[in-house]
C-alpha cells in the first residue's frame, strides 16, 4: 500500500508543476509511479482529482479543494517533524527557500555556495520567482521579499535596502549622448523591466538634495528577465535601471557606464520572512543568522 502522505506530496507537485513527468523529475520517481500515487488518492477519496489528456492536465473542483488541504497537512507534518530537529545541535536536512529572481540569481546564489560548503549536512531547494509565494500554504521555510510586506502573521527580519543603479553601454552613450539630469533621460531609449504583477516601470524616480525627480521613460523594449535585460543594455539598446548586484561586474569591467551618480534611484525594502513556528529548527536558525549577517 502506498504511503498516504507521500501520495499527497506527489499530488501537490503534479498540480504545481503541471505534469506527471515534471513531478517525477522533481521527486526522483518514474512517471508511472506518480500516476500510481494519484490513482491511489482518487480511489481512496472516490473522486477524480485531475482531468488528464495527452496534452495537458487540470484540477477538478474536488482536486482544487483537496490540494489546499494537502498543503496544510504537509506543512503541519513538516512542522511536527521539525520539533525533533530542534534538539539537534548540527544543522541538517532540507530547507525550502524562495527569493525574487534578480536578487536570488546574483546575490543569494553566491551566498548559498559558501553556506552549503560550511554546513555539509544541509540541502537547499531554492525557488526564484517575482511572484509573492505563500510560505505556509506552499511549504517554504523562509523567503526574501522586496518591497512592502503584505502579511503581519510572519516574522520579518530587515536587511540592507535593495539598491538600484542606472547605466548604459559606452557605445550607446557615444551615439546618443550622456544625460546629465533625470529630465534628459526622457530623450533617450530606456529598457523597461516587466514585473509579474504589473506592467513595466513607465516612470523612474530619483532623489537629489532632498528633491524628488520623477520622469516618464520611453521604452520600445520591455523585458521580464534580468539576464536578458542586462544583455539588452550591453548590446547598446538603451538605458536600464536595475539592481546593483546585476550591474556590478559590467560596471567594473567597463562594459557599462553608470549614469547620474549624483542622483539616487529608489532603493527598496528587503526582508527575510519566515513563520515563527519554524524558527526553532536548527537548520532554519542557522540559515536566518547567516543570511542576516551576509545581507545586513
N, C-alpha and C positions, 0 to 999 in steps of 0.2 A: 504494500500500500504506500502511495506517495505521501510524503510529509506535507501536511496542510499549509504550514507557514511558508515552506519552500514554494509550494504551488502559488500562494498569494504573491510572493516576491516575483515569481516568473510572470504572473498575470500583470502586475504593475509595470514591470519592464517592457512587456509586449505592448501594453497600452501606451506607455510613454514614448517608446521608440518606433512604433508604427508597424512592426512586422515581427513574425516569429524568428526570422533569420537574424535580424538585428539584436533581438533579445537573446538569442542563442549565443551570438558572438560576445555580447556583454557579460553573460553569465558563465561562459565556458561550457555550454551544453550543445547538444545537437538540436536542429530544428524539430526533429521528431519528438525528442524529449520535452521540448517546450510545448508542443501540441498535446502531449500526454498530460502534462500538468494542467493545461487549460481545460481539457476534456474532463479530467477528474473533478475539477471545481464545478463545471457545468452539471455533471452527473450528480454530485453531492447536493447542489442547490436546486436542481430541477429546472434551471432556466438557461437560456443562451446568453453568454456574456459578450461575445464578439460576433459580428457579422463578417464572414470571411469569403472573399472571392479570389480569383487567381491574381488579381492586380492590387487589391487593397484590402484593408480591414477597418472596421469601425466599431465603436462601442454601441451596444444596445442600451436602452434605458436602464434595464436592470444592471448591465455592466457598469454604467456610469456611477450608479449608486453604490455598487459593490466595490468599485475602485476606491472611492473615498473611505469606505470602511476599512479596506485593506491598508491604505496609507496610515490610518490611525492605529490599527492593530500592530503593524510592523514598527511604527515609531514607538509605541508603548513597550513592545517586546525589546527593542533595542535599548530603551531607557532602563528596563528591568535588568537586562544583561550587563549594562554599564555599571550597575551597583557593585558587581564583583570586580570590575576593572578599577573601581575607586580604591580598592585595597592594595593595588599593585604599585610598587614604587618605581618600576621601569615602564615608561610609556610604550604600549604595544597595541596592535590592532589596526583597524582601518578608520580613517577619517574621510567624511564626505564634505567637501568644501565647494562653495560657489563664489564666483567673482566676476565682475564686469570684464568684457572681452579685452580691452586695451590694457587695463591695469593687470589683469590676470596673465596676459601674454608677456608683457615687457617688465613687470615689476614682481609679481607673485611667483611666476615660474622660476626665475633665477633664485629667489629666496628658498623655494622648495628644494632645489638641488642641494644646497648646503644643509637644510633642515633634515632631509632624509638620510644624508650621509652621517649626520650627528646622532640620529635615532634609527638604527638599522632594523628595529622591530616594528616600525610604523609603516603603514601604507596610506596613500592619499588618492582618493578619487576626486579630481578637480573638474568642475563643470564651468565653462566660460560662456556667459550669456549676459546681454544687457537687459534681459527680462528680469523683473523682480520675482524671484522664486520664493515660495512659501516654505520656510525651513521646516516647520513641524509636519505639514501635510506631505511634503516631498522628501522627508527623511534626511535633511542635511544637518551636520553638526555645527557648522558656522558658515557665515557668508560675509564678504566685503561689500559694502553698499556705498555708492557715490550719490550725493545729493541728500535732500531732506528725508528723514526717516518717517515711515508710514505706520509703524507699529510701536505701541508702548508696552507690549507684553514681552519684549525681548530685551536682553542686556545689550547695551551698545557701548563699545569702547572707542572713543575718538582717536583718530590717527592724524598724521600730518595732512593738511589740506592737499587736494589733488590739483596740482598746478598746471596751467595751460600756457603755451607759448605760441607766437605767430612767426611763421617762417616761409621762405620760398627759395627756389634754386638760384644760384648766381646767374645762370643763363636767362631765366625769366626776368630777373631784376635788371640785367643788362639791356634786355629788349624792351621792357615795359616801364622801367624806372622804379626807384625805391620810394615807397610812400614815407613821408616824414610825420604825418599826423593820421589819426584814425579816420578822419574825414576823407583823406586822399585814397583810402582803401576802396571807397565806393567806385573809383575809376578803374579798378583792377578786376581781373578774373580771380575768383575765390573758389575753393573746393569745399563743398558743404559735406558735413557728416550727418547721416540719417540715423536717428535713434529708432529702436524697435517700437517705441510707444508714441512717437510723434513725427512730424515732418522734419526735414533737415533744418539746421540752425540758420535762419534767414537774417539774423541780426547778431552782431558781435559787440560786446561791451568792454570798454577799457576804463581804467582809472588813472588819473594823473593829478597830483597836487589836490587830492580830495574831490576833484571834479570828475563826473562820470560822462563818458562819451559812448553813445550807442549809435552804431552805424548799420545801415542795411547793406548787405553784401549781394553781389551779383554772382550766382552760381550756375554755370552751364553744365557742371559736372557735380553730382551728389552721390556719395558712396556710403555704404553701411558696414564696410570692413576696414579695420585700421591699417592692415598691411597694404591694401590697395590704395588707401588714402595717402600713405607715405610714398608709394611708388608714383602716384599721380603728381605729387609735388616734385619728386626727384626728376621726373621727365618733363619738367617745365610747363605744367598745365595750370599753374596758378599758385595763389597764397593759401596756406592752411593755418587753422588754429587747432592745435592738438596737444595732448598731454606731453609734458616734458620728457617722460620716460620713452615715449615713442620717437621723439625727435633727437634725443641726446647724442646718439652715435653719429647721425648725419650732420649735426651741428659741429661736433668735434672734428670730423674729418673734412669739413668744408663743403660737403655736397649740398647742404642747406645753409642759409644765412638767416639769422634771427632779425626780425623786423620790429620796429618801435620798442626798443628795450626800455625806454623811459616810461612807457605806458603799460600798466599792469593789466593783463587779461584776467578774466574772472578765475578764481580758484573755487573748488567745490569741496563740500564736506566729505570726509571719508571716515567710515566707521567699520569696525569689526563687530558683527552681531551674532548672538547665539542665545539659546534657551538657558535660563538659569538652572533648570533641572539637569542639564548635561554638563555644566561646568565642573562637576565633581569628578569626572573621569580623569585619570592621569594623562591619557593621550590628549584630551582637549585642553586641560590646564596647561600642558606643555606647549601646545600649538599657540594658544592665546598669548602666553607670556613671550614666546619667541617672536610672534608676529607683531605684537605691540612694541617690543624693543626695536624691531627692524624698521617699522614704518611710522614710528613717532618721532 
